[in-house]
Protein backbone atom coordinates (compact mmCIF):
# COMPACT_ATOMS: atom_id res chain seq x y z
CA UNK A 1 0.00 0.00 0.00
CA UNK A 2 1.23 3.39 -0.99
CA UNK A 3 1.43 6.07 1.66
CA UNK A 4 -0.03 9.24 0.15
CA UNK A 5 -0.35 12.57 2.01
CA UNK A 6 -3.65 14.45 1.93
CA UNK A 7 -3.78 17.89 0.26
CA UNK A 8 -3.87 19.66 -3.07
CA UNK A 9 -1.37 19.40 -5.85
CA UNK A 10 0.43 22.47 -7.15
CA UNK A 11 -1.51 22.17 -10.41
CA UNK A 12 -4.88 22.28 -8.57
CA UNK A 13 -3.86 25.37 -6.56
CA UNK A 14 -2.68 27.24 -9.69
CA UNK A 15 -5.88 26.38 -11.59
CA UNK A 16 -8.04 27.58 -8.67
CA UNK A 17 -6.14 30.88 -8.42
CA UNK A 18 -6.39 31.37 -12.19
CA UNK A 19 -10.17 30.86 -12.16
CA UNK A 20 -10.58 33.28 -9.22
CA UNK A 21 -8.41 35.86 -11.02
CA UNK A 22 -10.50 35.61 -14.21
CA UNK A 23 -13.75 35.98 -12.24
CA UNK A 24 -12.39 39.01 -10.35
CA UNK A 25 -11.13 40.65 -13.57
CA UNK A 26 -14.57 40.19 -15.16
CA UNK A 27 -16.46 41.63 -12.17
CA UNK A 28 -14.12 44.56 -11.37
CA UNK A 29 -15.63 46.97 -13.93
CA UNK A 30 -19.11 46.27 -12.58
CA UNK A 31 -17.98 47.04 -9.04
CA UNK A 32 -16.16 50.18 -10.18
CA UNK A 33 -19.25 51.47 -12.00
CA UNK A 34 -21.42 50.80 -8.97
CA UNK A 35 -19.03 52.68 -6.68
CA UNK A 36 -18.75 55.62 -9.09
CA UNK A 37 -22.54 55.77 -9.38
CA UNK A 38 -22.89 55.84 -5.61
CA UNK A 39 -20.47 58.76 -5.23
CA UNK A 40 -22.05 60.70 -8.11
CA UNK A 41 -25.53 60.22 -6.62
CA UNK A 42 -24.27 61.38 -3.23
CA UNK A 43 -22.67 64.49 -4.76
CA UNK A 44 -25.79 65.28 -6.78
CA UNK A 45 -27.99 64.88 -3.72
CA UNK A 46 -25.78 67.22 -1.71
CA UNK A 47 -25.69 69.83 -4.50
CA UNK A 48 -29.45 69.71 -4.95
CA UNK A 49 -30.04 70.02 -1.21
CA UNK A 50 -27.78 73.08 -1.04
CA UNK A 51 -29.55 74.61 -4.01
CA UNK A 52 -32.96 73.96 -2.48
CA UNK A 53 -31.92 75.60 0.81
CA UNK A 54 -30.49 78.62 -1.03
CA UNK A 55 -33.67 78.95 -3.06
CA UNK A 56 -35.80 78.81 0.08
CA UNK A 57 -33.72 81.52 1.72
CA UNK A 58 -33.90 83.74 -1.35
CA UNK A 59 -37.65 83.15 -1.66
CA UNK A 60 -38.24 84.15 1.95
CA UNK A 61 -36.25 87.36 1.57
CA UNK A 62 -37.75 88.32 -1.80
CA UNK A 63 -41.30 87.77 -0.58
CA UNK A 64 -42.42 90.89 1.22
CA UNK A 65 -39.57 93.05 -0.12
CA UNK A 66 -39.28 95.84 -2.63
CA UNK A 67 -36.92 95.41 -5.58
CA UNK A 68 -34.26 98.09 -5.24
CA UNK A 69 -32.04 97.43 -8.26
CA UNK A 70 -30.85 94.72 -10.60
CA UNK A 71 -27.72 94.08 -12.61
CA UNK A 72 -29.18 92.42 -15.68
CA UNK A 73 -30.58 89.03 -14.81
CA UNK A 74 -27.64 87.85 -12.68
CA UNK A 75 -27.97 90.06 -9.58
CA UNK A 76 -30.88 91.45 -7.60
CA UNK A 77 -30.99 93.91 -4.68
CA UNK A 78 -34.00 94.12 -2.38
CA UNK A 79 -35.11 96.58 0.24
CA UNK A 80 -36.07 94.39 3.22
CA UNK A 81 -36.94 95.15 6.84
CA UNK A 82 -33.28 94.49 7.67
CA UNK A 83 -31.97 96.87 5.00
CA UNK A 84 -30.57 96.39 1.52
CA UNK A 85 -29.93 92.72 0.64
CA UNK A 86 -28.53 91.49 -2.66
CA UNK A 87 -28.25 88.12 -4.34
CA UNK A 88 -26.00 87.36 -7.29
CA UNK A 89 -24.70 84.45 -9.34
CA UNK A 90 -20.93 84.74 -9.09
CA UNK A 91 -18.18 82.24 -9.79
CA UNK A 92 -20.69 79.43 -10.19
CA UNK A 93 -22.20 80.08 -6.76
CA UNK A 94 -25.03 82.11 -5.31
CA UNK A 95 -23.80 84.91 -3.05
CA UNK A 96 -25.69 87.16 -0.63
CA UNK A 97 -24.58 90.59 0.48
CA UNK A 98 -25.94 93.26 2.81
CA UNK A 99 -26.04 97.02 2.29
CA UNK A 100 -24.82 97.04 -1.31
CA UNK A 101 -26.40 97.45 -4.72
CA UNK A 102 -27.01 94.65 -7.18
CA UNK A 103 -24.17 95.89 -9.38
CA UNK A 104 -21.68 95.56 -6.50
CA UNK A 105 -23.10 92.38 -5.00
CA UNK A 106 -21.04 89.84 -6.95
CA UNK A 107 -17.71 91.57 -6.27
CA UNK A 108 -18.23 92.89 -2.74
CA UNK A 109 -15.87 91.51 -0.12
CA UNK A 110 -18.59 90.80 2.44
CA UNK A 111 -20.73 88.60 0.20
CA UNK A 112 -21.40 85.15 1.60
CA UNK A 113 -21.85 82.10 -0.66
CA UNK A 114 -25.23 80.49 -0.06
CA UNK A 115 -24.08 77.30 -1.75
CA UNK A 116 -20.89 75.34 -1.83
CA UNK A 117 -22.18 73.63 -4.94
CA UNK A 118 -21.01 74.85 -8.31
CA UNK A 119 -24.07 75.73 -10.35
CA UNK A 120 -24.61 74.93 -14.00
CA UNK A 121 -23.84 78.11 -15.93
CA UNK A 122 -26.58 78.97 -18.39
CA UNK A 123 -29.67 78.15 -16.35
CA UNK A 124 -29.03 80.61 -13.51
CA UNK A 125 -30.86 83.89 -13.70
CA UNK A 126 -33.59 86.10 -12.36
CA UNK A 127 -36.60 86.97 -14.51
CA UNK A 128 -38.96 89.86 -13.79
CA UNK A 129 -42.66 90.11 -14.55
CA UNK A 130 -45.48 92.52 -13.86
CA UNK A 131 -49.23 92.06 -13.83
CA UNK A 132 -51.26 93.58 -16.62
CA UNK A 133 -54.19 95.87 -15.90
CA UNK A 134 -56.51 92.91 -15.28
CA UNK A 135 -54.18 91.13 -12.79
CA UNK A 136 -54.60 87.82 -14.62
CA UNK A 137 -51.63 87.72 -16.96
CA UNK A 138 -47.95 88.44 -16.49
CA UNK A 139 -45.79 90.47 -18.84
CA UNK A 140 -42.02 90.81 -18.88
CA UNK A 141 -40.98 93.76 -16.77
CA UNK A 142 -37.90 95.60 -15.62
CA UNK A 143 -36.70 94.64 -12.15
CA UNK A 144 -37.76 97.74 -10.23
CA UNK A 145 -41.38 97.53 -11.45
CA UNK A 146 -41.62 93.76 -10.99
CA UNK A 147 -44.50 92.17 -9.13
CA UNK A 148 -43.11 88.65 -9.63
CA UNK A 149 -39.49 87.52 -9.58
CA UNK A 150 -38.69 84.11 -11.04
CA UNK A 151 -35.59 82.29 -9.84
CA UNK A 152 -33.99 79.82 -12.23
CA UNK A 153 -31.12 77.74 -10.86
CA UNK A 154 -29.41 74.59 -12.02
CA UNK A 155 -27.12 72.55 -9.79
CA UNK A 156 -25.12 71.09 -12.66
CA UNK A 157 -25.37 69.45 -16.03
CA UNK A 158 -27.05 66.43 -14.41
CA UNK A 159 -30.18 68.21 -13.17
CA UNK A 160 -33.11 70.10 -14.55
CA UNK A 161 -33.25 73.73 -13.43
CA UNK A 162 -35.13 74.62 -10.28
CA UNK A 163 -37.68 77.31 -10.97
CA UNK A 164 -39.90 79.20 -8.61
CA UNK A 165 -41.85 82.43 -8.86
CA UNK A 166 -42.05 84.75 -5.88
CA UNK A 167 -44.56 87.55 -5.50
CA UNK A 168 -42.87 90.79 -4.54
CA UNK A 169 -45.15 92.72 -2.21
CA UNK A 170 -45.11 96.01 -4.07
CA UNK A 171 -47.07 98.58 -2.11
CA UNK A 172 -50.03 99.95 -3.93
CA UNK A 173 -50.35 96.93 -6.22
CA UNK A 174 -54.09 96.21 -6.42
CA UNK A 175 -53.43 92.64 -7.59
CA UNK A 176 -52.28 91.69 -4.06
CA UNK A 177 -55.34 93.03 -2.25
N, C-alpha and C positions, 0 to 999 in steps of 0.2 A: 504494500500500500504506500502510495506516495503522500508525503507530508506537504500539504499546500497551505500557505498562510492566507487568511481572509483579508479582503481589501479590493481596491480598484487598481487596474493597470494604468500605466502612464497614458496609453492610447485613450482609454475611457475618460480620464480626467481632461485631456486636451480636447476631445470631442465635446464634452459637456461645456467647457469654457468657451469654445468656439460658437456653439449654439446660443449660449447666453449673450455673448457679444453681438451676434447678428440680431437677436431679438431686441437688445438695448439700442443698437444703432437704428433699427427700424422705428422704434417708439420714441426716440429722443426728439425728433421734430414735432411730434404731437404734444409732448410735454412742454416744449419750449413755446409753442403757439398758445397753449392754455395758460401758461404763466404770463406771457406778454399780454394776453387778453385781460387777465385779471388786473394787472397793473394799469392798463389803459382805462379799464372801466372804473377803477378806483380814482384815477386822476380826473376823468371826466365828471364823475360824481362830485368830487371836491370842487372843481371849477364851477359846475352848475349850481352847487349850493352857495358858493361865494357870490355868484352873479345874482341869484335869487335874493339873498340877504341885501346886497347893494341896491337892487331894484326896489325892495320894500322900503329901505331907508330913504331913497330918493323920492319914492311915491308919497311917503308920509310928509316929507318936507315940502314937496311941491303942492300937495293938497293944502288949501287954506292960505297960500302965499300969493304974492303979486309978482309977476315977472318983471325984473328990473332991467336986464339987458341980456343979450345973446351974442355970441361970436359965431356966426354962421349956424350950422347945425351940430357943432361939436362941443359947445360950452353954453351954459345957461346960468344966469345969476337971478336969485330970488330975494325979495324982501320978505323976511319971516319975522315972527315975534322976537326972535333972538338976534335980529340984524340981518345983514347981507350975507347970503350963503351962495356959493357957486359950485357947480358940478361940471366936470369936463372929462373928455376922453383924451388921455395923454399917455404916450409911451405904451400903448396897449392895455392901459389900466384906466379905471374910473377914479378920479381924484375929487376931493371935496375941500373947499377952502372957505374961510370966514372973512368978511369985511373987505372983499375985493371984487372987482367987476368980472364979468364973464371973459373979457379979453385977456385979463391977467391971471385967470384961474389956473390954467394949465402950466404956467411957468412960475407961479408964486412959490416961495420957499416954504410956506407953512401949509401947503396943501397936503392932505392925507389920503393915501390910496385906500379906496373902499374895498378893493379886491386885490388879492395876490395873484389871481389868475390872469393870464394874458388873454385878452379878448381877440376874437376874429376881427380883422380890420374893417371891411367894408360895411358890415351890418350895424355899426354903432353910430347912432345919431339921435338927435332930438327932432321932432316934427311939431309944427305949431298950426293950430286950427282955431277958427272962430265960428260961432253960430251965425247963421243967416238971420234975417229979420223974423222968421217964423219959429226959430229955436228948434227946428227939426232936421236941419241938415248942416253939416260942417263944411267949411271952405278953408282952403289954405290961407294962413295968416302970417303976419310977421310976429316975432316973439313977444313984443311988448303988448300987443293987442290980443294975445291968445287967450282963449277960454279953455282950451284943451291942449295939453302937452302930451305927445306920444313918445315913449322911450323905446328904442330899438337897440337891443344888445345881443351879441352872439359870443358865446364862451370860446369858440374855436371852430375849426373847419368841420368838426364832427357833430355839431349841434345845429338845430334850427334856431333862428333868432328868437329871443324873448321879446314880446311886445306887450305894452300896456299903455292905456290912455288914462290920464289923470286930469280931472277937472280942476282948473285953477279958479279959486274963488275971487273972481274980479268983482270989486264992489260996484254996485249999480247995474249989474248984468241981470236983466229981467228973466233970463232963462234959468237962473238958479233959484228963483223965488217960488 
